[in-house]
Amino acid sequence: MPKPSKLNWFEMPIRAKAGWIAVILWIGTLAAAVYGRDELTLGAFLRTAIFMTVFWMAWPQLSRLPRWLFISVPAAGLIAALVPRLLFVLIPLLLLYGFIRPKPRKAH
């Protein structure tokens, strides 16, 4: 019978890593609140802990993002950085494209 290998950090799934990071950040937030650190430290721990918790919970949906997002979001960010007024037009257009575009056909 083969000996079970220990699961190390590099072999862990991304969702498990995000969960552990969120737990550590929540402990850091609690420690910063208890030991009276400045508001900047407490706020940084709290915001990062909330983000990592949301990332951990949303990972199944994030792992199946459509391909068009990987092209359109950076392009929209670049255009918005160059001409910020276009941001009011780009965001609704991207959302509209995401809702209206036809579903891809499945090859049989």
TORPA-4810 file (N, C-alpha, C, O; in nm, 3 decimals):
<nodes>
NODE_1_0.084_-0.117_0.000_0.000_0.000_0.000_0.089_0.124_0.000_0.176_0.137_0.086_M
NODE_2_0.068_0.217_-0.096_0.155_0.335_-0.102_0.127_0.430_0.014_0.014_0.444_0.061_P
NODE_3_0.232_0.492_0.056_0.222_0.587_0.166_0.159_0.718_0.115_0.203_0.772_0.014_K
NODE_4_0.055_0.770_0.184_-0.007_0.893_0.136_0.090_1.011_0.149_0.157_1.027_0.251_P
NODE_5_0.096_1.091_0.044_0.186_1.206_0.048_0.118_1.323_0.118_-0.004_1.339_0.113_S
NODE_6_0.198_1.403_0.184_0.146_1.521_0.250_0.112_1.625_0.144_0.183_1.640_0.045_K
NODE_7_0.004_1.695_0.166_-0.038_1.800_0.074_0.038_1.926_0.109_0.015_1.985_0.215_L
NODE_8_0.128_1.968_0.023_0.203_2.089_0.053_0.139_2.209_-0.015_0.044_2.194_-0.092_N
NODE_9_0.190_2.327_0.013_0.131_2.452_-0.034_0.124_2.458_-0.186_0.027_2.510_-0.242_W
NODE_10_0.228_2.406_-0.255_0.235_2.417_-0.400_0.140_2.321_-0.471_0.110_2.341_-0.588_F
NODE_11_0.092_2.219_-0.403_-0.001_2.124_-0.463_-0.146_2.153_-0.426_-0.237_2.087_-0.477_E
NODE_12_-0.169_2.252_-0.339_-0.305_2.285_-0.297_-0.381_2.352_-0.410_-0.321_2.425_-0.490_M
NODE_13_-0.510_2.329_-0.419_-0.591_2.403_-0.516_-0.596_2.552_-0.480_-0.576_2.589_-0.364_P
NODE_14_-0.622_2.634_-0.579_-0.623_2.779_-0.557_-0.729_2.818_-0.455_-0.707_2.908_-0.374_I
NODE_15_-0.843_2.752_-0.459_-0.950_2.788_-0.365_-0.907_2.760_-0.221_-0.938_2.838_-0.131_R
NODE_16_-0.836_2.651_-0.198_-0.789_2.620_-0.063_-0.686_2.722_-0.016_-0.687_2.764_0.100_A
NODE_17_-0.598_2.763_-0.108_-0.500_2.866_-0.072_-0.569_2.996_-0.035_-0.533_3.061_0.063_K
NODE_18_-0.669_3.035_-0.114_-0.742_3.159_-0.086_-0.812_3.150_0.050_-0.817_3.248_0.124_A
NODE_19_-0.865_3.034_0.081_-0.930_3.015_0.210_-0.834_3.030_0.326_-0.865_3.095_0.426_G
NODE_20_-0.717_2.970_0.314_-0.617_2.981_0.421_-0.568_3.124_0.435_-0.549_3.173_0.546_W
NODE_21_-0.547_3.192_0.323_-0.503_3.331_0.329_-0.611_3.416_0.396_-0.580_3.505_0.475_I
NODE_22_-0.738_3.390_0.364_-0.848_3.465_0.426_-0.851_3.442_0.577_-0.871_3.536_0.654_A
NODE_23_-0.832_3.319_0.619_-0.833_3.288_0.763_-0.718_3.362_0.833_-0.739_3.421_0.939_V
NODE_24_-0.600_3.360_0.774_-0.484_3.427_0.834_-0.508_3.579_0.840_-0.472_3.644_0.939_I
NODE_25_-0.569_3.634_0.735_-0.597_3.777_0.736_-0.703_3.815_0.839_-0.695_3.922_0.899_L
NODE_26_-0.802_3.729_0.859_-0.901_3.757_0.964_-0.838_3.752_1.102_-0.873_3.831_1.190_W
NODE_27_-0.744_3.659_1.122_-0.671_3.655_1.250_-0.588_3.781_1.267_-0.583_3.838_1.376_I
NODE_28_-0.523_3.826_1.159_-0.447_3.951_1.164_-0.536_4.071_1.192_-0.496_4.162_1.265_G
NODE_29_-0.655_4.072_1.135_-0.750_4.181_1.161_-0.790_4.184_1.307_-0.795_4.290_1.370_T
NODE_30_-0.819_4.066_1.362_-0.856_4.057_1.503_-0.740_4.102_1.592_-0.760_4.175_1.689_L
NODE_31_-0.618_4.059_1.559_-0.501_4.100_1.638_-0.479_4.250_1.630_-0.446_4.313_1.730_A
NODE_32_-0.497_4.308_1.512_-0.479_4.453_1.498_-0.584_4.529_1.577_-0.556_4.636_1.631_A
NODE_33_-0.706_4.474_1.583_-0.812_4.541_1.660_-0.788_4.529_1.810_-0.809_4.624_1.885_A
NODE_34_-0.744_4.412_1.854_-0.723_4.388_1.997_-0.604_4.467_2.050_-0.611_4.526_2.158_V
NODE_35_-0.494_4.470_1.974_-0.373_4.534_2.023_-0.367_4.682_1.988_-0.264_4.747_2.008_Y
NODE_36_-0.476_4.736_1.935_-0.486_4.880_1.917_-0.391_4.939_1.815_-0.334_5.045_1.839_G
NODE_37_-0.373_4.875_1.703_-0.289_4.932_1.598_-0.362_5.051_1.537_-0.480_5.073_1.562_R
NODE_38_-0.290_5.127_1.456_-0.353_5.243_1.393_-0.461_5.200_1.295_-0.467_5.084_1.253_D
NODE_39_-0.545_5.295_1.258_-0.660_5.265_1.173_-0.618_5.221_1.034_-0.689_5.145_0.968_E
NODE_40_-0.503_5.268_0.988_-0.455_5.231_0.855_-0.424_5.081_0.849_-0.461_5.014_0.752_L
NODE_41_-0.358_5.029_0.950_-0.326_4.886_0.955_-0.452_4.803_0.967_-0.469_4.703_0.897_T
NODE_42_-0.540_4.842_1.055_-0.666_4.770_1.075_-0.749_4.771_0.947_-0.805_4.668_0.908_L
NODE_43_-0.757_4.886_0.882_-0.833_4.896_0.757_-0.774_4.812_0.645_-0.847_4.750_0.569_G
NODE_44_-0.641_4.809_0.636_-0.577_4.729_0.533_-0.603_4.580_0.555_-0.635_4.508_0.461_A
NODE_45_-0.588_4.535_0.678_-0.617_4.394_0.709_-0.764_4.361_0.680_-0.795_4.258_0.621_F
NODE_46_-0.854_4.449_0.721_-0.997_4.423_0.705_-1.037_4.418_0.558_-1.108_4.326_0.516_L
NODE_47_-0.993_4.516_0.479_-1.029_4.517_0.336_-0.972_4.396_0.263_-1.040_4.335_0.180_R
NODE_48_-0.848_4.360_0.293_-0.787_4.245_0.227_-0.854_4.116_0.271_-0.872_4.025_0.190_T
NODE_49_-0.889_4.105_0.398_-0.957_3.985_0.447_-1.094_3.969_0.382_-1.133_3.859_0.344_A
NODE_50_-1.167_4.079_0.368_-1.299_4.072_0.302_-1.282_4.032_0.157_-1.356_3.947_0.108_I
NODE_51_-1.185_4.092_0.087_-1.163_4.057_-0.054_-1.127_3.910_-0.070_-1.181_3.842_-0.158_F
NODE_52_-1.037_3.860_0.013_-0.996_3.719_-0.001_-1.110_3.624_0.035_-1.120_3.516_-0.022_M
NODE_53_-1.195_3.663_0.129_-1.310_3.580_0.162_-1.408_3.574_0.045_-1.459_3.467_0.011_T
NODE_54_-1.434_3.689_-0.017_-1.522_3.691_-0.133_-1.460_3.613_-0.249_-1.530_3.541_-0.319_V
NODE_55_-1.329_3.627_-0.269_-1.259_3.552_-0.374_-1.269_3.402_-0.348_-1.291_3.324_-0.441_F
NODE_56_-1.254_3.362_-0.223_-1.264_3.220_-0.188_-1.403_3.165_-0.216_-1.418_3.055_-0.269_W
NODE_57_-1.506_3.243_-0.181_-1.643_3.196_-0.203_-1.681_3.197_-0.351_-1.760_3.113_-0.394_M
NODE_58_-1.626_3.290_-0.429_-1.665_3.304_-0.570_-1.577_3.224_-0.665_-1.600_3.229_-0.786_A
NODE_59_-1.478_3.151_-0.616_-1.384_3.084_-0.705_-1.450_2.989_-0.806_-1.407_2.989_-0.921_W
NODE_60_-1.551_2.909_-0.772_-1.610_2.823_-0.875_-1.667_2.902_-0.993_-1.657_2.856_-1.107_P
NODE_61_-1.725_3.018_-0.968_-1.777_3.099_-1.077_-1.665_3.170_-1.152_-1.674_3.188_-1.273_Q
NODE_62_-1.560_3.210_-1.082_-1.449_3.281_-1.146_-1.365_3.188_-1.234_-1.303_3.234_-1.330_L
NODE_63_-1.363_3.060_-1.202_-1.281_2.968_-1.281_-1.343_2.938_-1.416_-1.277_2.878_-1.502_S
NODE_64_-1.468_2.978_-1.438_-1.535_2.953_-1.565_-1.576_3.083_-1.633_-1.685_3.092_-1.689_R
NODE_65_-1.490_3.184_-1.629_-1.521_3.310_-1.694_-1.518_3.294_-1.846_-1.438_3.217_-1.898_L
NODE_66_-1.604_3.365_-1.917_-1.602_3.356_-2.063_-1.474_3.418_-2.121_-1.414_3.508_-2.062_P
NODE_67_-1.435_3.368_-2.237_-1.309_3.413_-2.298_-1.312_3.560_-2.338_-1.209_3.627_-2.334_R
NODE_68_-1.429_3.610_-2.375_-1.436_3.748_-2.422_-1.399_3.847_-2.313_-1.358_3.959_-2.343_W
NODE_69_-1.414_3.809_-2.185_-1.377_3.899_-2.076_-1.226_3.924_-2.071_-1.182_4.034_-2.036_L
NODE_70_-1.147_3.822_-2.105_-1.003_3.836_-2.097_-0.948_3.933_-2.202_-0.837_3.984_-2.186_F
NODE_71_-1.024_3.959_-2.306_-0.982_4.053_-2.409_-1.048_4.189_-2.390_-0.982_4.292_-2.400_I
NODE_72_-1.178_4.188_-2.364_-1.252_4.314_-2.362_-1.226_4.398_-2.237_-1.223_4.521_-2.246_S
NODE_73_-1.208_4.337_-2.122_-1.188_4.415_-2.000_-1.054_4.490_-2.001_-1.052_4.609_-1.970_V
NODE_74_-0.940_4.425_-2.036_-0.817_4.505_-2.046_-0.822_4.611_-2.155_-0.768_4.720_-2.138_P
NODE_75_-0.887_4.581_-2.268_-0.899_4.681_-2.374_-0.983_4.799_-2.326_-0.948_4.915_-2.353_A
NODE_76_-1.092_4.771_-2.256_-1.176_4.879_-2.204_-1.100_4.959_-2.098_-1.115_5.081_-2.091_A
NODE_77_-1.019_4.892_-2.017_-0.938_4.964_-1.917_-0.836_5.055_-1.981_-0.813_5.166_-1.933_G
NODE_78_-0.773_5.009_-2.089_-0.675_5.090_-2.160_-0.742_5.212_-2.224_-0.691_5.324_-2.215_L
NODE_79_-0.854_5.189_-2.289_-0.926_5.300_-2.352_-0.975_5.398_-2.246_-0.967_5.519_-2.266_I
NODE_80_-1.025_5.347_-2.135_-1.074_5.435_-2.028_-0.960_5.513_-1.964_-0.980_5.626_-1.919_A
NODE_81_-0.839_5.455_-1.959_-0.725_5.527_-1.903_-0.683_5.641_-1.996_-0.639_5.746_-1.950_A
NODE_82_-0.696_5.618_-2.126_-0.658_5.721_-2.221_-0.765_5.829_-2.234_-0.732_5.948_-2.240_L
NODE_83_-0.892_5.789_-2.237_-1.004_5.884_-2.250_-1.109_5.847_-2.144_-1.198_5.768_-2.173_V
NODE_84_-1.100_5.904_-2.023_-1.189_5.863_-1.913_-1.338_5.884_-1.940_-1.420_5.815_-1.881_P
NODE_85_-1.374_5.977_-2.026_-1.516_6.001_-2.053_-1.582_5.883_-2.123_-1.703_5.864_-2.114_R
NODE_86_-1.503_5.803_-2.193_-1.558_5.687_-2.263_-1.601_5.576_-2.168_-1.671_5.483_-2.208_L
NODE_87_-1.560_5.586_-2.042_-1.596_5.484_-1.944_-1.748_5.473_-1.927_-1.800_5.364_-1.905_L
NODE_88_-1.817_5.585_-1.938_-1.963_5.584_-1.924_-2.031_5.514_-2.041_-2.147_5.473_-2.029_F
NODE_89_-1.962_5.500_-2.151_-2.017_5.430_-2.268_-1.969_5.286_-2.270_-2.045_5.196_-2.306_V
NODE_90_-1.845_5.262_-2.232_-1.785_5.129_-2.243_-1.848_5.027_-2.148_-1.874_4.914_-2.189_L
NODE_91_-1.871_5.064_-2.024_-1.924_4.969_-1.927_-2.063_4.919_-1.967_-2.085_4.798_-1.964_I
NODE_92_-2.157_5.005_-2.003_-2.287_4.952_-2.049_-2.276_4.868_-2.176_-2.348_4.769_-2.191_P
NODE_93_-2.186_4.906_-2.267_-2.169_4.826_-2.389_-2.114_4.687_-2.359_-2.159_4.589_-2.419_L
NODE_94_-2.019_4.678_-2.268_-1.965_4.546_-2.231_-2.071_4.460_-2.164_-2.082_4.340_-2.192_L
NODE_95_-2.149_4.520_-2.076_-2.257_4.444_-2.011_-2.362_4.400_-2.112_-2.410_4.287_-2.108_L
NODE_96_-2.396_4.488_-2.202_-2.493_4.455_-2.306_-2.441_4.342_-2.395_-2.516_4.250_-2.428_L
NODE_97_-2.314_4.348_-2.432_-2.254_4.242_-2.513_-2.255_4.109_-2.439_-2.280_4.005_-2.499_Y
NODE_98_-2.229_4.113_-2.310_-2.229_3.990_-2.231_-2.366_3.925_-2.220_-2.377_3.803_-2.215_G
NODE_99_-2.470_4.007_-2.218_-2.605_3.952_-2.205_-2.667_3.912_-2.339_-2.743_3.815_-2.346_F
NODE_100_-2.635_3.984_-2.445_-2.703_3.964_-2.572_-2.632_3.867_-2.666_-2.697_3.805_-2.750_I
NODE_101_-2.502_3.853_-2.655_-2.428_3.772_-2.755_-2.483_3.629_-2.758_-2.525_3.575_-2.656_R
NODE_102_-2.482_3.568_-2.878_-2.538_3.433_-2.890_-2.450_3.329_-2.822_-2.329_3.346_-2.810_P
NODE_103_-2.513_3.223_-2.780_-2.439_3.112_-2.718_-2.360_3.038_-2.825_-2.409_3.021_-2.937_K
NODE_104_-2.240_2.994_-2.795_-2.162_2.919_-2.894_-2.226_2.782_-2.921_-2.281_2.718_-2.831_P
NODE_105_-2.217_2.740_-3.045_-2.272_2.610_-3.082_-2.179_2.500_-3.036_-2.057_2.515_-3.038_R
NODE_106_-2.236_2.390_-2.995_-2.157_2.276_-2.951_-2.129_2.186_-3.072_-2.218_2.156_-3.151_K
NODE_107_-2.006_2.146_-3.084_-1.967_2.056_-3.195_-2.003_1.914_-3.155_-1.975_1.869_-3.044_A
NODE_108_-2.066_1.843_-3.247_-2.106_1.705_-3.218_-2.011_1.607_-3.278_-2.029_1.487_-3.263_H
</nodes>
